[in-house]
């Protein structure tokens, strides 16, 4: 699908009130999407409508409780379409980090010395710290997969060497929030399953840019967060149906202990769950199709084409500026429209502050992907990160390039 077959960027932008903001006399260009995107009006409206007209706890015999049950189920079904899962395989959490810690503790209760978990040097630490905690608490062994710093891609030979008959789980990111790298998680899952290991995928950075398909990935678990794809601060956790009943999760009786609700401890963020469903429906509204999943597929294909064109221009434009170093895979390799860079002689925070005065909002630091940033020799100062979103315009790309050029020239 071409970029022309998805809703035009002007029509998309009209859905986001935040895009009317100005700073220092400039319209704000939000390149901070990898840390959290802006939210369309319809998502806020859905959350407000729930709180104002349907707010209740679940599973009771009065109207607002029944309405809450219906709305939560609808959101779960939307999330299932988004992930290409069954609705009872989808659980909600505060965010991906919390959901991953919850899952890690459930799995770790059955592990001990001699068991191994494989992590990667490219990952956000939300997919590192939960497994490192089991190293301390359960005595398991952590094995690491190296990253090729020249390309920003995982070393496949290192992955193969890390997987052994003792491996209980491979924890791998689908997309790098620092460098934009997209990993071949399907191939990685096949290698892990070949030694009898389970596979957990961190799809937080991947999900806004490439439509998740847990069936194609053949993963056992997957986590992502709605605030990265135009929704509220709520997390999603996929668990393969055959594994749902095996997880030793904490639960208060007599709360439901079947399906994905086994993983939802206590009263959930109902308005956030409703807003997550609304964010998915927003994305599905950007293209035509006979089903929600088909509309999502077409929308993501069109947005990807548009994002890759912008990424190519940004990569080339930044590369033409003296003193700018770009990190991660070049255009043409599997990646998201997120780019990390530095400007010689300028601290990353200083670059970000200078761009702010031009109405350009970027991020700086290690983005909690501190292992790869440290390996790149940027532990002290970090990187500057800019990510294109569905509302990013070509003019904003040019404004970012021009701003970085001015910073590099000391203006």
SULQUITA-V451546 format. One record per residue. N is the residue number from 1. RES is the residue in three letters. OMEGA is omega as a letter, one per 20 degrees, with the letter a starting at -180 (999 if undefined). Layout:
# SULQUITA-V451546
n=<N:N>
res=<RES:RES>
omega=<OMEGA:OMEGA>
This chain:
# SULQUITA-V451546
n=<1:2:3:4:5:6:7:8:9:10:11:12:13:14:15:16:17:18:19:20:21:22:23:24:25:26:27:28:29:30:31:32:33:34:35:36:37:38:39:40:41:42:43:44:45:46:47:48:49:50:51:52:53:54:55:56:57:58:59:60:61:62:63:64:65:66:67:68:69:70:71:72:73:74:75:76:77:78:79:80:81:82:83:84:85:86:87:88:89:90:91:92:93:94:95:96:97:98:99:100:101:102:103:104:105:106:107:108:109:110:111:112:113:114:115:116:117:118:119:120:121:122:123:124:125:126:127:128:129:130:131:132:133:134:135:136:137:138:139:140:141:142:143:144:145:146:147:148:149:150:151:152:153:154:155:156:157:158:159:160:161:162:163:164:165:166:167:168:169:170:171:172:173:174:175:176:177:178:179:180:181:182:183:184:185:186:187:188:189:190:191:192:193:194:195:196:197:198:199:200:201:202:203:204:205:206:207:208:209:210:211:212:213:214:215:216:217:218:219:220:221:222:223:224:225:226:227:228:229:230:231:232:233:234:235:236:237:238:239:240:241:242:243:244:245:246:247:248:249:250:251:252:253:254:255:256:257:258:259:260:261:262:263:264:265:266:267:268:269:270:271:272:273:274:275:276:277:278:279:280:281:282:283:284:285:286:287:288:289:290:291:292:293:294:295:296:297:298:299:300:301:302:303:304:305:306:307:308:309:310:311:312:313:314:315:316:317:318:319:320:321:322:323:324:325:326:327:328:329:330:331:332:333:334:335:336:337:338:339:340:341:342:343:344:345:346:347:348:349:350:351:352:353:354:355:356:357:358:359:360:361:362:363:364:365:366:367:368:369:370:371:372:373:374:375:376:377:378:379:380:381:382:383:384:385:386:387:388:389:390:391:392:393:394:395:396:397:398:399:400:401:402:403:404:405:406:407:408:409:410:411>
res=<UNK:UNK:UNK:UNK:UNK:UNK:UNK:UNK:UNK:UNK:UNK:UNK:UNK:UNK:UNK:UNK:UNK:UNK:UNK:UNK:UNK:UNK:UNK:UNK:UNK:UNK:UNK:UNK:UNK:UNK:UNK:UNK:UNK:UNK:UNK:UNK:UNK:UNK:UNK:UNK:UNK:UNK:UNK:UNK:UNK:UNK:UNK:UNK:UNK:UNK:UNK:UNK:UNK:UNK:UNK:UNK:UNK:UNK:UNK:UNK:UNK:UNK:UNK:UNK:UNK:UNK:UNK:UNK:UNK:UNK:UNK:UNK:UNK:UNK:UNK:UNK:UNK:UNK:UNK:UNK:UNK:UNK:UNK:UNK:UNK:UNK:UNK:UNK:UNK:UNK:UNK:UNK:UNK:UNK:UNK:UNK:UNK:UNK:UNK:UNK:UNK:UNK:UNK:UNK:UNK:UNK:UNK:UNK:UNK:UNK:UNK:UNK:UNK:UNK:UNK:UNK:UNK:UNK:UNK:UNK:UNK:UNK:UNK:UNK:UNK:UNK:UNK:UNK:UNK:UNK:UNK:UNK:UNK:UNK:UNK:UNK:UNK:UNK:UNK:UNK:UNK:UNK:UNK:UNK:UNK:UNK:UNK:UNK:UNK:UNK:UNK:UNK:UNK:UNK:UNK:UNK:UNK:UNK:UNK:UNK:UNK:UNK:UNK:UNK:UNK:UNK:UNK:UNK:UNK:UNK:UNK:UNK:UNK:UNK:UNK:UNK:UNK:UNK:UNK:UNK:UNK:UNK:UNK:UNK:UNK:UNK:UNK:UNK:UNK:UNK:UNK:UNK:UNK:UNK:UNK:UNK:UNK:UNK:UNK:UNK:UNK:UNK:UNK:UNK:UNK:UNK:UNK:UNK:UNK:UNK:UNK:UNK:UNK:UNK:UNK:UNK:UNK:UNK:UNK:UNK:UNK:UNK:UNK:UNK:UNK:UNK:UNK:UNK:UNK:UNK:UNK:UNK:UNK:UNK:UNK:UNK:UNK:UNK:UNK:UNK:UNK:UNK:UNK:UNK:UNK:UNK:UNK:UNK:UNK:UNK:UNK:UNK:UNK:UNK:UNK:UNK:UNK:UNK:UNK:UNK:UNK:UNK:UNK:UNK:UNK:UNK:UNK:UNK:UNK:UNK:UNK:UNK:UNK:UNK:UNK:UNK:UNK:UNK:UNK:UNK:UNK:UNK:UNK:UNK:UNK:UNK:UNK:UNK:UNK:UNK:UNK:UNK:UNK:UNK:UNK:UNK:UNK:UNK:UNK:UNK:UNK:UNK:UNK:UNK:UNK:UNK:UNK:UNK:UNK:UNK:UNK:UNK:UNK:UNK:UNK:UNK:UNK:UNK:UNK:UNK:UNK:UNK:UNK:UNK:UNK:UNK:UNK:UNK:UNK:UNK:UNK:UNK:UNK:UNK:UNK:UNK:UNK:UNK:UNK:UNK:UNK:UNK:UNK:UNK:UNK:UNK:UNK:UNK:UNK:UNK:UNK:UNK:UNK:UNK:UNK:UNK:UNK:UNK:UNK:UNK:UNK:UNK:UNK:UNK:UNK:UNK:UNK:UNK:UNK:UNK:UNK:UNK:UNK:UNK:UNK:UNK:UNK:UNK:UNK:UNK:UNK:UNK:UNK:UNK:UNK:UNK:UNK:UNK:UNK:UNK:UNK:UNK:UNK:UNK:UNK:UNK:UNK:UNK:UNK:UNK:UNK:UNK:UNK:UNK:UNK:UNK:UNK:UNK:UNK:UNK:UNK>
omega=<r:r:a:a:r:a:a:a:r:r:r:a:r:r:a:r:a:a:r:a:r:r:r:r:a:r:a:r:a:r:a:a:r:r:a:a:r:a:r:a:a:r:r:r:r:r:r:r:r:a:a:a:a:a:r:r:a:r:r:a:r:a:a:r:r:r:r:r:a:a:r:r:r:r:r:r:r:r:r:r:a:a:a:a:r:a:a:r:a:r:r:r:r:a:a:a:r:r:a:r:r:r:a:r:r:r:a:r:r:a:r:a:a:r:a:r:a:r:r:r:a:a:r:a:r:r:r:a:r:a:r:r:r:r:r:a:a:r:r:r:r:r:a:r:a:r:r:a:a:a:a:a:r:r:a:r:r:r:r:a:a:a:a:r:r:a:r:a:r:r:a:r:r:r:a:r:r:a:r:a:r:a:r:a:r:r:r:r:r:r:a:r:r:r:r:a:r:a:r:a:r:a:a:a:a:a:r:a:r:a:a:r:a:r:r:r:a:r:r:r:r:r:r:a:a:a:r:r:r:r:a:a:r:a:r:r:r:r:r:a:a:a:a:a:a:a:a:a:r:a:r:r:j:r:a:a:r:r:a:r:r:a:a:a:r:r:a:r:a:a:r:r:r:r:r:r:r:r:r:r:r:r:r:a:a:r:r:r:a:r:r:r:r:r:r:r:a:r:a:r:r:r:r:r:r:a:a:r:r:r:a:r:a:r:a:a:r:a:a:a:r:r:r:r:r:a:r:a:r:r:a:r:r:a:r:r:r:a:r:a:r:r:a:r:a:r:a:r:r:r:r:a:r:r:r:a:r:r:a:a:r:r:r:r:r:r:a:r:a:a:a:r:r:r:r:r:a:a:a:a:r:a:r:a:r:a:r:r:a:a:a:r:r:r:r:r:r:r:r:r:a:r:r:r:r:r:a:r:r:a:999>
